Amino acid sequence: MYSMGNRERILAELRIASRPLDDDELARRTGISPRQTVNGICRDLEKAGVLRRRSGPDGKLVSELARDPETRAAGLGQQAAERTMLDLLGQQLGIRLDPARIAVPGGAQVEIDGADGARTVLVECWPHLGPPRSAQRHKVLADALKLAWISRTISPVPRLILCLADPLAAAPFLPDGRSWAAHALHDLGIGIRLVDLPGSVRQELLHAQRRQYRPG
């Protein structure tokens, strides 16, 4: 299992949780012991404005990520949604995934949505719900090209993953698809992984997409 700080473990669990969590649940899910450690971290995060603490249905104090009105109006945005996707995928793989900047011969710097510390896994995320438009397919394929290119500069060659958040968005790229893109990704050794976003994140993402494609 990957190594994460206690603070990061708590934040990761709250990002992917479908509801606010009390300290006992957070301690159980994160493996942090004793429980008082969770309580202290959550209180510090509340003071910093990162968490909101309130009484839950059973009277226990629960924690959830804080969102101010401006953030809520803007939606999670791609960056926050990608972070949630990396946390979910990292749980599937048993590694910690973080955005990375990788130097290539010649001095260029390439930004990757996610990689583990040992660079054994490289990930590009596409937080989109629903079937992709033509231009969006091109964006995904550009990300795939970046993965395939940067992997040639790393030894041993890392595992390459396109992470998507919706079956309809992933359909054109799946190995059993009929499109040339699906066959190309398979031949390039780029795997497709789906993550199931929490309902609150999906809702924010839908709102963001509607605003983005709203006629001007």
N, C-alpha and C positions, 0 to 999 in steps of 0.2 A: 504494500500500500504506500502511496506517496506521502511525503512528509509535509505537513501544513502547520502553521501556527494556530493556536487555539482561537484567536480572533478571526482568522480567515476561515476556519472550519465553521464557526458559528454563522458568519456572513454567508458562506456558501450554502449552508442548510436553509437559511431563511430565504435565499434567492429562489431555491427550487421547491420550497414548501408551498402547498396549496392553501395554507391557512396560517395564522399566527401560532407560534409555539411557546409553551411554557418552559421554564428552566429545566424541569425534569426530562421533558422530551428532547430538548437540545442536548442535555448531557448524554442521554441514551443514544441519540443519533450520531453525535460527534465522537463519543467515547471519551469525552473529557471528564476527568475525575480529580478532586471531588466536585460535587454539584455546586458548591459555593464558588468555585472558580468561574463557572458559567454565569452565575448571578453577578459576580463582580465585573466581568467583562461586559455583560449586557448593560449594567448601570453606567459604566464608563462610555459605552457607545451611545446610550441615551443622552448623556450630558453633552456629547459631541454632536448631537443632532442626527446621528446615523440611524438610530433605531427609535421606534415609538413603543412605549410600554403602557399597557392598560389591563384592566381586569377582563378575564375571559369568561366564557359561559359557566364554568364550574367555580368561578371565584378566584382561580389562580391567575397570577400575573403572567401575561403573554407578551411576546416581542414580535414585531414586524418591521420590515425596512421602512424608514420614513421617506415620504415623498412630499415636497412642498407643492403648493398650487401650480407654480410655473412648471415644475418637472412633470406633474400629472397632466397638465394641459398639453405638454409637448410629447407625452408618451415616453415609453422607455427608450425609444430610439435604438438604432442598430447596435451601438456599442454596449449598452446594458443588456440587450437581448443576446448578443453574442457571448457576453460574460456568463449568462445563465446557461447557454448551450454548452460552453466549454466546461462548466461545472458538472453538468449532467453527463456529458461524454466522458469526462475524467472519471466519474464514478463508475461508468460502464467498463472502462479500461483499467481502472485501478492506478491511475497516475494523475499528477497535477499538471494541468494545461494552462499556460499563460501566453498572452501576446508576446511575440518575439521579433527582434530585428537581427537578421542574419547577414553577415558580410560575405560577399562573393569575391573571387579573384578579380582584381582590377579596382577594388575599393568601393564598389556599389553596395548600398544597404537595402535589403529587401525586408519588408514588414509582413509577417505571417500572423494570422488571427490567433493561432495557438500552437504551442510546442511544449514538450516536456523538457526538463533541465538537461537531459542527456541527448536531446535532439534525436530520439529514436522514433518519435511520432510528430508529424507536421499536419496541421489542420487548417482548413479554410471553412468558415461558417457562412451560411446564407439564411438569415432569419426572415423568411417570407412565408406567408400563408396563402394557399390557393395556387392554381396553375400559373406557371411563369409566362410572361410575355416574351416576344422574340428577343428584345433588347436585354431582358433579364437573363435569358439563356446564355447570351453572349458573355454577360458578366460572370456567370458561374464558370463558363469554359475558360475565361481569362484567368480566373483564380486557379483552375485546374492546371493550366499551362505554367503558372507561376510555381505551383507545387512540384510539377514534374521537372522544371528547370532547376530550381534551387536544390532539389534532392540529389542532383548529379554532383553537387559540390560537397556533399557530406558522406563520410565513410564511417561505418557501413551505411548503405542506403536506408533512409528512414521509411517507416510506414506512412503512407499518404492517405488522408481522409478528407472527403467533403462531407461536412455535417449539415444536415437540413432539419427543419422543424415541422414539416408537414408532408404527408404522403403525396398529395397532389403536386406540391412543388418538386418533390423528388422523382416523380414518375418518369419524366423524360430522360433521366440520367441513370436509372436502375439497370443492372446487368441484363435483365430479361427484356429490356425495352428494345424497340425496333429502330430507334434513331441511330444515326452514325455517331452521335455524341456519346451514347451509352456504350457502344462498342469501343470507341476511342478511349474512354475513361478506363474501361476494363483492361485494354491492352497496355495502357500506361501504368497500370498497377495502382490506380486511385480507387479506393473503396468508398462506398456511400454508407453513411450511418445516420439513422433517424433518432432524434430525441423528442420526448413528449414534454412540451413546455407546460408549466403550471397554468391553470385557468386564468389567473390574474395577468400573467405575462402575455398569454395569447390575446386577451382582451385589449391590453395596451398596444400590442403590436398591430391588431386589426384597426384600432383607432388611428395609429400612426400611418398605416397604409392608406386609409381612406383620406386622410388629410393630404398625403403626398400626391395621390392621383386625382384629387378633387379638381374639376375644371376651374381654371382661373377666370 
